């Protein structure tokens, strides 16, 4: 091993150790099949949230083994990997990387994760061999002035299907990059607890809806059971007040709250009685005393 290599590895080792102490969360990311052209983009997006270090797997393993705080991650550092140091919790980090994927051209044989759509419009390509290539990929094209135009949107590869050679060549010509590529977190550690990718890969929207549903159900249960909490107290007091007022009204108990309704009820009853009762005859004259 040359002196240069030894110094480089030692510097990498010390940097990983230093960052391990500086950040609460450490994660191992798989670099297999991750293009180097996208790496700097991820590094920039992580700025202010954390940092990422790439080194020899042996160096990474040694740095992890020498620190009890992150030693459990050693077994996850295999083949080509990177170490991420961040102040985000493991779930936030996984979600962040999942949302910040880069785009790559589709190669022949690639299985489409979503429908690959080529939009209608001017391609900017001059007529010539490109016209035949676009037609071979199944596009409806025409010459429009000095360039080729696509007449209508076209799904060239359905989700789950393999990209054909003509389609791959056409997408490259149109600079359409349908393949989403991102860093894949293998595992992360926080406070001595290891989180594997299968635990971290959650749908935050689904989880939020579950929490919201659980909150509604718990609130309804507490309210119907008359269980007093900060959330149920206002409605329970209001319900008790309304129930008490209803009982007082039915029992014709005169209070400040029931008086208006009781008077209104009495007037309504009087009006109804007046409508059905015969007119009261004038009082008969009193007989003269003998």
C-alpha positions in Angstrom: 0.0 0.0 0.0 1.4 3.4 -1.0 1.8 6.2 1.5 -0.8 8.2 -0.4 -3.4 5.5 -0.1 -2.6 5.0 3.6 -3.0 8.7 4.3 -6.2 8.9 2.3 -7.8 5.9 4.1 -6.7 7.3 7.5 -8.2 10.6 6.7 -11.4 8.9 5.7 -11.4 6.9 8.9 -11.0 9.9 11.1 -13.7 11.9 9.2 -16.3 9.2 9.7 -15.4 9.0 13.4 -15.7 12.7 13.8 -19.0 12.9 12.0 -20.4 10.0 14.0 -20.0 12.1 17.2 -21.4 15.2 15.6 -24.7 13.8 14.3 -27.5 11.9 16.2 -28.4 9.7 13.2 -26.1 7.6 11.1 -27.2 5.7 8.0 -25.8 3.3 5.5 -26.8 3.8 1.9 -26.3 1.4 -1.0 -24.4 2.9 -4.0 -24.9 -0.1 -6.2 -26.3 1.0 -9.6 -26.3 4.6 -8.4 -24.7 6.8 -11.1 -21.9 9.1 -10.1 -23.5 11.9 -12.1 -26.3 12.2 -9.6 -24.2 12.0 -6.5 -23.3 15.7 -6.3 -27.0 16.5 -6.7 -27.8 14.5 -3.6 -24.9 16.0 -1.7 -26.2 19.5 -2.4 -29.8 18.6 -1.4 -28.5 17.2 1.9 -26.7 20.5 2.7 -28.0 21.9 5.9 -29.6 18.6 6.8 -26.6 16.4 6.9 -23.6 15.2 5.0 -22.6 12.0 3.1 -19.2 10.3 3.0 -18.0 7.7 0.5 -15.0 5.6 1.3 -13.7 2.1 1.0 -16.0 -0.5 2.5 -13.1 -1.7 4.7 -12.5 1.8 6.1 -16.3 2.3 6.8 -16.5 -1.0 8.6 -13.4 -0.2 10.7 -14.8 3.3 11.7 -18.1 1.8 12.7 -16.6 -1.1 14.7 -14.5 1.3 16.7 -17.5 3.3 18.0 -20.1 1.5 20.2 -22.7 4.1 19.2 -22.8 2.9 15.6 -21.2 -0.5 15.8 -24.5 -2.3 15.0 -24.4 -0.8 11.5 -21.2 -2.7 10.6 -23.0 -5.7 9.2 -24.9 -3.5 6.8 -21.8 -1.9 5.2 -21.4 -4.3 2.3 -20.0 -3.8 -1.2 -20.4 -0.3 -2.5 -21.9 2.0 0.2 -21.9 5.4 1.7 -22.4 6.7 5.2 -24.9 9.5 5.8 -24.8 11.7 8.9 -27.9 13.8 9.6 -30.0 15.6 12.2 -33.1 14.2 10.5 -34.7 11.2 12.2 -34.4 7.9 10.2 -37.9 8.1 8.8 -37.4 11.7 7.6 -34.1 10.8 6.0 -35.6 7.8 4.2 -38.6 9.9 3.0 -36.2 12.7 1.9 -34.1 10.5 -0.2 -37.1 8.8 -1.7 -38.6 12.1 -2.8 -35.3 13.4 -4.2 -34.5 10.9 -6.9 -32.7 11.7 -10.0 -33.7 10.9 -13.6 -31.8 8.6 -16.0 -32.4 7.4 -19.6 -34.1 4.1 -19.9 -32.1 1.2 -21.3 -33.3 -1.7 -23.4 -34.9 -4.3 -21.1 -35.6 -1.9 -18.3 -38.9 -2.6 -16.6 -41.1 0.5 -16.4 -42.2 1.4 -12.9 -44.8 3.7 -14.4 -46.3 4.3 -17.8 -43.7 6.0 -20.0 -45.5 8.8 -21.9 -44.1 10.8 -24.8 -45.9 14.2 -25.0 -47.1 15.8 -28.2 -45.2 18.8 -29.6 -42.1 19.9 -31.4 -39.2 17.6 -30.9 -36.6 20.1 -32.2 -35.1 17.2 -34.3 -34.5 17.9 -38.0 -36.1 15.5 -40.6 -33.9 12.6 -41.6 -33.1 9.3 -39.9 -34.7 10.5 -36.7 -38.1 10.5 -38.4 -37.8 6.7 -39.0 -36.6 6.1 -35.5 -39.6 7.9 -34.0 -42.0 6.0 -36.2 -40.3 2.7 -35.3 -41.0 3.5 -31.6 -44.7 3.8 -32.4 -45.0 7.6 -32.5 -47.3 9.5 -34.8 -45.0 12.2 -36.3 -45.0 14.7 -39.0 -42.6 17.3 -40.5 -43.5 20.7 -39.3 -41.3 23.4 -40.8 -37.7 22.5 -40.2 -38.3 20.0 -37.4 -40.2 16.9 -36.5 -43.4 17.2 -34.4 -45.2 14.5 -32.5 -48.9 14.7 -33.3 -50.3 13.3 -30.0 -49.4 12.0 -26.6 -48.3 8.4 -26.7 -47.7 5.7 -24.0 -44.7 3.9 -25.4 -44.2 1.5 -22.6 -46.8 0.4 -20.0 -46.1 0.0 -16.3 -44.5 -3.4 -15.7 -43.4 -3.9 -19.4 -39.8 -4.0 -20.6 -38.5 -1.0 -22.7 -37.8 -2.1 -26.3 -34.7 -1.1 -28.2 -36.5 1.3 -30.5 -38.2 3.0 -27.6 -34.9 3.3 -25.6 -33.3 4.9 -28.6 -36.2 7.3 -29.2 -36.3 8.3 -25.6 -32.6 9.1 -25.7 -33.0 11.2 -28.8 -35.8 13.2 -27.1 -33.8 13.5 -23.9 -36.7 11.9 -22.0 -35.3 10.3 -18.7 -38.1 8.1 -17.3 -36.0 6.1 -14.9 -36.0 7.4 -11.3 -32.8 6.6 -9.4 -32.0 7.5 -5.8 -29.9 6.5 -2.9 -31.3 3.6 -1.0 -30.9 3.6 2.8 -30.1 0.1 3.9 -30.3 0.9 7.6 -30.0 3.7 10.1 -29.3 4.0 13.8 -30.6 6.6 16.3 -30.1 6.3 20.1 -28.8 2.8 19.8 -31.8 1.5 17.9 -31.3 0.2 14.4 -34.0 0.8 11.7 -33.9 -1.3 8.6 -35.2 -0.2 5.2 -38.4 -2.3 5.4 -39.3 -0.5 8.6 -38.4 3.0 7.3 -40.3 2.6 4.0 -43.7 3.9 5.0 -46.4 5.9 3.2 -46.6 9.1 5.3 -50.0 10.0 3.9 -51.5 6.6 4.8 -49.9 6.8 8.3 -51.3 10.3 8.8 -54.8 9.1 7.8 -54.6 6.2 10.2 -53.6 8.5 13.1 -56.4 10.9 12.1 -58.9 8.0 12.1 -57.7 6.7 15.5 -58.0 10.2 17.0 -61.6 10.5 15.7 -62.5 7.1 17.1 -60.8 7.8 20.5 -62.6 11.2 20.7 -66.0 9.7 20.0 -65.5 6.9 22.5 -64.4 9.4 25.2 -67.3 11.7 24.5 -69.9 8.9 24.5 -68.4 7.5 27.7 -68.5 11.0 29.3 -64.7 10.8 29.9 -63.4 14.2 30.7 -60.3 15.3 28.7 -59.1 18.7 27.5 -60.6 17.9 24.1 -64.0 16.5 25.3 -64.7 18.8 28.2 -66.2 21.8 26.1 -68.6 19.5 24.3 -69.5 17.5 27.4 -70.3 20.7 29.4 -72.3 22.0 26.4 -74.2 18.7 26.2 -74.9 18.7 30.0 -76.2 22.2 29.8 -78.5 21.4 26.9 -79.8 18.3 28.6 -80.5 20.1 31.8 -82.3 22.9 30.0 -84.4 20.3 28.1 -85.4 18.6 31.4 -86.2 21.9 33.1 -88.4 22.9 30.1 -90.4 19.6 30.2 -90.8 19.9 33.9 -91.9 23.6 33.5 -89.2 24.8 35.9 -88.9 28.5 35.6 -85.3 29.7 35.0 -83.6 32.5 33.1 -83.0 30.0 30.3 -86.4 28.3 30.2 -88.7 31.3 30.8 -88.7 32.6 27.1 -89.6 29.1 25.8 -92.1 28.4 28.5 -93.9 31.8 27.8 -93.8 31.1 24.1 -95.3 27.6 24.8 -98.1 29.1 27.0 -98.9 31.7 24.4 -99.0 29.0 21.7 -101.4 26.9 23.8 -103.6 29.9 24.5 -103.8 30.7 20.8 -104.7 27.1 20.0 -107.4 27.1 22.6 -108.8 30.4 21.4 -109.0 29.0 17.9 -111.2 26.0 18.9 -113.2 27.3 21.9 -116.7 28.9 21.3 -116.9 32.6 21.8 -117.7 33.6 25.4 -121.2 34.9 25.7 -121.7 38.3 27.4 -122.2 38.0 31.1 -125.9 37.7 31.8 -127.5 40.6 33.6 -127.8 40.0 37.3 -131.4 39.5 38.4 -132.8 42.4 40.3 -133.1 41.8 44.0 -136.8 41.5 45.2 
